[in-house]
Amino acid sequence: MFESELSVKRTPVAYLNMKNPHLLKYYYKFKTLSLLEKEDISGSSPPDIFVGRIGYPNVFIGPLVPPVLGDTSELGLPETWVNKTIPEIVEARSMLIRGMQKESIYNVESSRIAGMLQELAIADKYANVDMQLTHKPNLTIKFDENSQPFGPSAPLKDFSVGNTKSNKQMEKAYFDTSMVARSGIVELYEKGIEVSRIQKILAAGGLGRQGNRKFVPTRWSITAVDDTLSKHKLFDVKQNDSLDTITVFEDVALDNRWLVLLFPGTWSYELVEAWYPNTTWNMDSHNIAIFSSSEFFAGRKTYAEIGGCYYAARLAVSEYLERTGTQARAVILRETHPGYIMPVGVWNVREHVRAALKKQPLHFNSVAATLDYVASKMAIPVSTWIANSTVLRSILHQRSLMMNTA
């Protein structure tokens, strides 16, 4: 369980054994009833905020606050959730109550609430918040494949943040109004600030040049940070020597199977996801749904068809290649099985690909041997993966040409 839940009486998740997303949602709605009894909420925000996208450019913004005091920081750091189960993640995050106020995205320098959200976003650790809502929170839990889940919500009447200590690096970037947002993102990352925290300060309108700052919907800020950081790394990665052997990493988590295949050659990248029936993006079909997006050395000019997961996984791969001083043709295969009963956020992709790339890899001396290994680890036939992978087909085509000219 999350450390911050120790002071709250909760039903042990081990007793749930829920495989049905509707049952799990119902259970947590029932569990959150105690959070809906009053309009005034006092608690320690991890810190966390949420900026919506509905109605853009006039969107709902506000803090996420659990009705408990103490160290809740883990609730806002998905980098620490790799070994958590879906029920554990949902149970913890369902404690977070969202206060909402409608604001123009351009009001970052004139709105009182904007200043307090930015204060939360740059806080060094959890911050005590008093939040007054216009009415008792609605019994809903927000699930999205891109952002982390959170609990009930209600319109915000007012809120105040207790004395907080700012993170020095975040504070420096926040007050540097001559620096473009892209440079701020990179600078914070290189100084060791977690990706999820950079996403929050960007969402709060805390980065960029004066006059250009604005609120960024949470869903967009997540992808913007992953995209910016991976492009920054790939600029140097593309100057590196090629990987000299086929290298394969793997991970299994949240009923997702991951294989990261790195082939010698100049940079190219693809994420191929196969969603079984009764999983998040394939609830109504009896067939496996397969999606993919790819790029070659020149990169992409359009948004990836597969969405934010593409950029999250690309960041993890670019980190590894930078770390090892190599470049490669990277193909990530993801099989999502029915145990992945509801979305928990795009962090799941970034952190589990990161986790895979920190494990001991396997090495293969041929493409054929590599594909044999894929067949031994994945339920979907290799021929199906190849049919849905632009990069794999390119590798096989190149191999075939070399054999024909030998």
C-alpha positions as CSV (number, residue, x, y, z in Angstrom):
1,M,0.0,0.0,0.0
2,F,1.0,3.6,-0.4
3,E,2.8,5.1,2.7
4,S,0.4,8.0,2.8
5,E,-2.6,5.7,3.5
6,L,-1.3,4.3,6.8
7,S,-3.4,6.8,8.8
8,V,-6.6,6.0,6.8
9,K,-8.6,2.9,7.5
10,R,-9.1,1.1,4.2
11,T,-10.2,-2.4,3.2
12,P,-7.2,-4.5,2.3
13,V,-6.8,-4.6,-1.5
14,A,-5.9,-8.3,-1.2
15,Y,-9.5,-9.1,-0.5
16,L,-10.8,-7.4,-3.6
17,N,-9.6,-9.9,-6.3
18,M,-11.6,-7.9,-8.8
19,K,-11.2,-8.7,-12.5
20,N,-14.2,-6.7,-13.6
21,P,-13.6,-2.9,-14.1
22,H,-17.3,-2.1,-13.3
23,L,-17.1,-3.9,-10.0
24,L,-13.8,-2.2,-9.2
25,K,-15.2,1.3,-10.1
26,Y,-18.3,0.6,-8.0
27,Y,-16.2,-0.5,-5.1
28,Y,-14.1,2.6,-5.1
29,K,-17.1,4.9,-5.6
30,F,-18.6,3.2,-2.4
31,K,-15.2,3.7,-0.6
32,T,-15.2,7.4,-1.5
33,L,-18.6,8.1,0.1
34,S,-16.9,9.2,3.3
35,L,-15.1,11.9,1.3
36,L,-18.4,13.4,0.1
37,E,-19.8,14.5,3.4
38,K,-18.6,18.1,3.5
39,E,-17.7,21.1,1.4
40,D,-14.6,22.0,3.3
41,I,-11.5,19.8,2.7
42,S,-8.3,20.0,4.6
43,G,-5.4,17.8,3.6
44,S,-1.9,17.4,2.3
45,S,-1.6,17.7,-1.5
46,P,1.2,15.4,-2.8
47,P,1.4,18.2,-4.4
48,D,-0.8,17.6,-7.4
49,I,-3.0,19.6,-9.7
50,F,-5.2,19.0,-12.7
51,V,-5.9,21.1,-15.8
52,G,-8.8,19.9,-18.0
53,R,-9.1,20.2,-21.7
54,I,-12.9,20.3,-22.2
55,G,-14.0,23.8,-23.4
56,Y,-10.5,24.8,-24.4
57,P,-9.3,27.6,-24.1
58,N,-11.6,28.0,-21.1
59,V,-10.9,25.0,-19.0
60,F,-11.3,23.7,-15.4
61,I,-8.2,24.0,-13.2
62,G,-7.6,23.2,-9.6
63,P,-5.7,21.3,-6.9
64,L,-6.0,17.6,-6.0
65,V,-6.3,17.2,-2.2
66,P,-6.8,14.1,-0.1
67,P,-8.7,14.5,3.2
68,V,-5.6,13.4,5.2
69,L,-2.6,15.2,6.6
70,G,1.0,13.9,6.4
71,D,3.4,12.7,3.8
72,T,1.3,12.1,0.7
73,S,4.1,12.7,-1.8
74,E,4.0,9.2,-3.2
75,L,0.4,9.8,-4.4
76,G,1.7,12.3,-6.9
77,L,4.9,10.5,-8.1
78,P,4.0,7.7,-10.6
79,E,7.8,7.1,-10.9
80,T,7.4,5.2,-7.6
81,W,4.4,3.1,-8.6
82,V,6.1,0.4,-10.8
83,N,5.4,-2.4,-8.3
84,K,1.9,-1.4,-7.4
85,T,-1.2,-3.2,-8.6
86,I,-4.2,-1.6,-10.4
87,P,-6.4,-1.9,-7.2
88,E,-3.6,-0.3,-5.1
89,I,-3.1,2.6,-7.5
90,V,-6.9,3.2,-7.8
91,E,-7.4,2.9,-4.1
92,A,-4.8,5.5,-3.3
93,R,-5.6,7.9,-6.1
94,S,-9.3,7.8,-5.4
95,M,-8.6,9.7,-2.2
96,L,-7.7,12.8,-4.1
97,I,-10.5,15.3,-4.3
98,R,-10.5,17.7,-7.2
99,G,-11.5,21.3,-6.8
100,M,-12.5,22.9,-10.1
101,Q,-12.6,26.5,-11.3
102,K,-13.1,27.6,-14.9
103,E,-10.3,29.8,-16.2
104,S,-9.0,31.0,-19.6
105,I,-5.7,29.3,-20.3
106,Y,-4.2,32.8,-20.7
107,N,-5.0,33.9,-17.1
108,V,-1.8,32.5,-15.6
109,E,-0.5,35.9,-14.6
110,S,-3.7,37.5,-13.5
111,S,-5.6,34.8,-11.7
112,R,-5.3,34.3,-7.9
113,I,-5.9,30.6,-8.3
114,A,-3.1,30.4,-10.9
115,G,-0.6,31.7,-8.4
116,M,-1.5,29.1,-5.8
117,L,-1.5,26.3,-8.3
118,Q,2.0,27.3,-9.4
119,E,3.0,27.5,-5.7
120,L,1.9,23.9,-5.4
121,A,3.6,22.8,-8.6
122,I,7.0,24.0,-7.5
123,A,6.7,22.8,-3.9
124,D,9.6,20.7,-2.7
125,K,7.2,18.2,-1.0
126,Y,3.6,17.7,0.0
127,A,1.8,20.9,1.0
128,N,-1.2,21.5,3.3
129,V,-4.2,22.9,1.6
130,D,-7.6,24.2,2.8
131,M,-10.2,23.9,0.1
132,Q,-13.7,25.2,0.1
133,L,-16.1,23.7,-2.4
134,T,-19.5,25.1,-3.6
135,H,-21.1,21.8,-2.7
136,K,-20.3,18.3,-1.7
137,P,-18.1,16.5,-4.2
138,N,-19.7,14.4,-7.0
139,L,-19.4,10.7,-6.7
140,T,-17.2,10.1,-9.7
141,I,-13.7,8.8,-10.3
142,K,-11.7,10.0,-13.3
143,F,-9.9,7.4,-15.4
144,D,-7.8,8.3,-18.5
145,E,-5.2,6.4,-20.3
146,N,-3.0,9.5,-20.4
147,S,-3.3,10.9,-16.8
148,Q,-3.4,9.3,-13.4
149,P,-6.8,8.5,-11.9
150,F,-8.3,10.7,-9.1
151,G,-11.4,10.8,-7.0
152,P,-14.5,13.0,-6.5
153,S,-14.7,16.5,-7.8
154,A,-16.7,19.7,-7.1
155,P,-16.6,23.4,-8.1
156,L,-14.0,25.4,-6.1
157,K,-15.1,28.3,-4.0
158,D,-11.7,29.1,-2.6
159,F,-8.5,27.5,-1.4
160,S,-5.4,28.4,0.4
161,V,-1.9,26.8,0.6
162,G,0.0,26.6,3.8
163,N,3.6,27.5,4.2
164,T,5.5,25.6,1.6
165,K,9.1,25.2,0.8
166,S,9.8,25.5,-3.0
167,N,12.1,23.2,-4.8
168,K,15.1,25.4,-5.6
169,Q,15.5,24.1,-9.2
170,M,11.8,24.4,-9.9
171,E,11.7,27.9,-8.3
172,K,14.6,29.0,-10.5
173,A,12.9,27.9,-13.7
174,Y,9.6,29.4,-12.6
175,F,11.1,32.9,-12.0
176,D,13.2,32.8,-15.2
177,T,10.7,34.5,-17.5
178,S,13.2,35.0,-20.2
179,M,13.6,31.2,-20.8
180,V,11.4,29.4,-23.3
181,A,9.3,26.5,-21.9
182,R,11.3,23.9,-23.9
183,S,14.6,25.0,-22.3
184,G,12.9,25.0,-18.9
185,I,11.7,21.4,-19.4
186,V,15.2,20.2,-20.4
187,E,17.0,22.1,-17.7
188,L,14.8,20.7,-14.9
189,Y,15.2,17.2,-16.2
190,E,18.9,17.5,-16.4
191,K,19.0,18.7,-12.8
192,G,17.2,15.5,-11.6
193,I,13.6,16.7,-11.4
194,E,11.1,13.8,-12.0
195,V,9.3,13.9,-15.4
196,S,5.9,13.9,-13.6
197,R,6.8,17.0,-11.6
198,I,8.0,18.8,-14.8
199,Q,4.6,17.9,-16.3
200,K,2.8,19.6,-13.4
201,I,4.7,22.9,-13.5
202,L,4.1,23.0,-17.3
203,A,0.4,22.4,-16.8
204,A,0.2,25.1,-14.2
205,G,1.6,27.7,-16.6
206,G,4.9,27.9,-14.7
207,L,7.3,27.7,-17.6
208,G,8.0,29.9,-20.6
209,R,8.7,33.5,-21.4
210,Q,6.7,36.3,-19.8
211,G,3.6,37.0,-21.8
212,N,3.7,33.5,-23.4
213,R,2.8,31.4,-20.4
214,K,-0.5,29.6,-20.3
215,F,-2.2,26.7,-18.6
216,V,-1.7,23.4,-20.4
217,P,-4.2,20.7,-20.1
218,T,-2.7,17.9,-18.0
219,R,-3.1,15.3,-20.8
220,W,-1.2,17.6,-23.2
221,S,1.5,18.6,-20.7
222,I,2.3,14.9,-20.1
223,T,2.9,14.3,-23.8
224,A,4.7,17.6,-24.4
225,V,7.3,16.8,-21.7
226,D,7.9,13.3,-23.0
227,D,8.1,14.5,-26.6
228,T,10.4,17.5,-25.7
229,L,12.8,15.4,-23.6
230,S,13.1,12.5,-26.1
231,K,13.7,14.8,-29.0
232,H,16.4,16.6,-27.0
233,K,18.1,13.2,-26.3
234,L,17.7,11.9,-29.8
235,F,19.7,14.9,-31.2
236,D,22.8,13.4,-29.5
237,V,21.8,9.8,-29.9
238,K,21.7,10.1,-33.7
239,Q,25.4,11.0,-33.5
240,N,26.3,7.8,-31.7
241,D,27.8,4.6,-33.2
242,S,25.3,1.8,-33.8
243,L,24.5,-0.9,-31.3
244,D,26.7,-3.9,-32.4
245,T,24.3,-6.7,-31.5
246,I,20.6,-7.4,-31.3
247,T,19.5,-6.7,-27.8
248,V,16.2,-7.6,-26.2
249,F,14.7,-6.5,-22.9
250,E,11.4,-7.6,-21.3
251,D,9.0,-6.8,-18.5
252,V,5.6,-8.0,-17.3
253,A,3.4,-5.7,-15.2
254,L,-0.3,-5.0,-14.7
255,D,-1.0,-7.9,-17.1
256,N,1.0,-6.1,-19.8
257,R,3.8,-8.0,-21.6
258,W,6.6,-5.8,-22.9
259,L,9.4,-6.7,-25.3
260,V,12.0,-4.0,-26.3
261,L,13.9,-5.1,-29.4
262,L,17.0,-3.1,-30.3
263,F,18.6,-3.9,-33.7
264,P,21.9,-2.5,-35.0
265,G,21.4,0.4,-37.4
266,T,20.6,4.1,-37.5
267,W,17.7,5.4,-35.4
268,S,14.2,4.3,-36.1
269,Y,11.5,3.6,-33.6
270,E,8.1,1.9,-33.3
271,L,5.6,1.1,-30.6
272,V,3.1,-1.7,-31.5
273,E,0.3,-2.3,-29.0
274,A,-2.0,-5.3,-29.0
275,W,-5.1,-5.0,-26.9
276,Y,-7.1,-8.1,-26.0
277,P,-10.9,-8.0,-25.7
278,N,-12.2,-6.5,-22.5
279,T,-9.2,-4.2,-22.1
280,T,-9.2,-0.4,-22.0
281,W,-9.2,0.4,-25.7
282,N,-10.9,-2.8,-26.8
283,M,-14.0,-3.3,-24.6
284,D,-16.6,-4.1,-27.2
285,S,-14.8,-6.4,-29.6
286,H,-14.2,-10.1,-29.6
287,N,-11.0,-9.6,-31.6
288,I,-7.5,-8.4,-30.6
289,A,-7.0,-4.8,-31.6
290,I,-3.5,-3.8,-32.8
291,F,-2.2,-0.2,-33.1
292,S,1.2,1.1,-34.1
293,S,3.1,4.3,-34.8
294,S,6.7,4.6,-36.0
295,E,9.4,7.0,-37.2
296,F,12.7,6.7,-39.0
297,F,15.9,8.8,-38.8
298,A,14.2,12.1,-39.7
299,G,11.5,11.8,-37.0
300,R,7.8,12.4,-37.2
301,K,6.0,15.5,-38.4
302,T,2.5,14.5,-37.3
303,Y,1.1,13.4,-33.9
304,A,1.5,9.7,-33.4
305,E,-1.7,7.7,-34.1
306,I,-1.1,5.6,-31.0
307,G,-1.2,8.7,-28.8
308,G,0.8,9.7,-25.7
309,C,2.1,6.2,-25.0
310,Y,4.3,6.6,-28.1
311,Y,6.2,9.5,-26.7
312,A,6.4,8.1,-23.2
313,A,8.1,4.9,-24.5
314,R,10.3,6.9,-26.8
315,L,11.7,8.8,-23.9
316,A,12.6,5.6,-22.1
317,V,14.4,4.2,-25.1
318,S,16.2,7.5,-25.8
319,E,17.4,7.6,-22.2
320,Y,18.8,4.1,-22.5
321,L,20.6,4.9,-25.8
322,E,22.1,8.1,-24.4
323,R,23.2,6.2,-21.3
324,T,25.0,3.5,-23.4
325,G,26.3,5.9,-26.1
326,T,24.6,4.0,-28.9
327,Q,21.8,4.3,-31.5
328,A,19.6,1.6,-32.7
329,R,16.4,0.6,-34.5
330,A,14.0,0.1,-31.7
331,V,10.7,-1.8,-31.7
332,I,8.6,-2.1,-28.6
333,L,5.9,-4.8,-28.5
334,R,3.2,-4.5,-25.9
335,E,0.6,-7.2,-25.3
336,T,-2.2,-5.9,-23.1
337,H,-4.2,-8.8,-21.5
338,P,-7.6,-8.8,-19.8
339,G,-6.1,-8.2,-16.4
340,Y,-5.4,-4.6,-17.4
341,I,-9.0,-3.7,-16.5
342,M,-8.8,0.1,-16.5
343,P,-6.4,2.8,-17.5
344,V,-4.0,4.2,-14.9
345,G,-2.1,6.7,-17.0
346,V,0.6,7.0,-19.6
347,W,3.2,6.8,-16.9
348,N,2.6,3.0,-17.0
349,V,4.2,2.9,-20.4
350,R,7.2,5.2,-19.6
351,E,8.0,3.6,-16.2
352,H,7.6,-0.1,-17.3
353,V,9.7,0.4,-20.5
354,R,12.3,2.1,-18.2
355,A,12.1,-0.8,-15.9
356,A,12.6,-3.3,-18.7
357,L,15.6,-1.4,-20.0
358,K,17.3,-1.6,-16.5
359,K,17.1,-5.4,-16.5
360,Q,19.7,-7.8,-17.8
361,P,19.2,-8.1,-21.6
362,L,19.4,-11.0,-23.9
363,H,21.6,-10.9,-27.1
364,F,21.0,-12.5,-30.4
365,N,23.1,-12.9,-33.5
366,S,20.3,-13.1,-36.0
367,V,16.9,-11.6,-36.7
368,A,15.5,-15.1,-37.1
369,A,16.7,-16.1,-33.6
370,T,15.2,-12.8,-32.2
371,L,11.8,-13.5,-33.7
372,D,11.9,-17.1,-32.4
373,Y,12.3,-15.6,-29.0
374,V,9.4,-13.2,-29.5
375,A,7.3,-16.2,-30.4
376,S,8.3,-17.9,-27.2
377,K,7.3,-14.9,-25.0
378,M,4.2,-13.4,-26.7
379,A,0.8,-15.0,-27.3
380,I,0.3,-13.3,-30.6
381,P,2.0,-14.9,-33.6
382,V,5.2,-13.3,-34.9
383,S,3.6,-13.0,-38.3
384,T,0.9,-10.8,-36.8
385,W,3.5,-8.5,-35.2
386,I,5.4,-8.3,-38.5
387,A,2.3,-7.5,-40.4
388,N,1.6,-4.6,-38.1
389,S,5.1,-3.3,-37.7
390,T,6.7,-0.9,-40.3
391,V,10.1,-1.0,-38.7
392,L,10.2,-4.8,-38.4
393,R,9.2,-5.2,-42.1
394,S,11.9,-2.7,-43.0
395,I,14.5,-4.7,-41.1
396,L,13.4,-8.0,-42.7
397,H,13.3,-6.3,-46.2
398,Q,16.8,-5.0,-45.7
399,R,18.0,-8.5,-44.6
400,S,16.4,-10.1,-47.6
401,L,18.1,-7.6,-50.0
402,M,21.5,-8.3,-48.4
403,M,20.9,-12.1,-48.8
404,N,19.9,-11.7,-52.4
405,T,23.0,-9.7,-53.3
406,A,25.5,-11.8,-51.4
